[in-house]
Amino acid sequence: MGLTRSAIEAMAPDQSALTAASALLKPAKWPVRARSGGLI
């Protein structure tokens, strides 16, 4: 499952939430990623 900008835009309730979510797309924010069932 990949999070694309368009998927994030569809889920964001407003522009400030979209701005905050966009900052989380930076790989440096996630040094380790893992998946467990439906959770990432």
RAFEN-V99930 format. One record per residue. N is the residue number from 1. RES is the residue in three letters. PHI is phi as a letter, one per 30 degrees, with the letter a starting at -180 (999 if undefined). Layout:
n | res | phi
N | RES | PHI
N | RES | PHI
This chain:
n | res | phi
1 | MET | 999
2 | GLY | c
3 | LEU | c
4 | THR | c
5 | ARG | e
6 | SER | d
7 | ALA | d
8 | ILE | d
9 | GLU | d
10 | ALA | d
11 | MET | c
12 | ALA | d
13 | PRO | d
14 | ASP | a
15 | GLN | d
16 | SER | d
17 | ALA | d
18 | LEU | d
19 | THR | d
20 | ALA | d
21 | ALA | d
22 | SER | d
23 | ALA | d
24 | LEU | d
25 | LEU | d
26 | LYS | d
27 | PRO | e
28 | ALA | d
29 | LYS | d
30 | TRP | b
31 | PRO | d
32 | VAL | b
33 | ARG | b
34 | ALA | b
35 | ARG | b
36 | SER | b
37 | GLY | i
38 | GLY | c
39 | LEU | c
40 | ILE | c
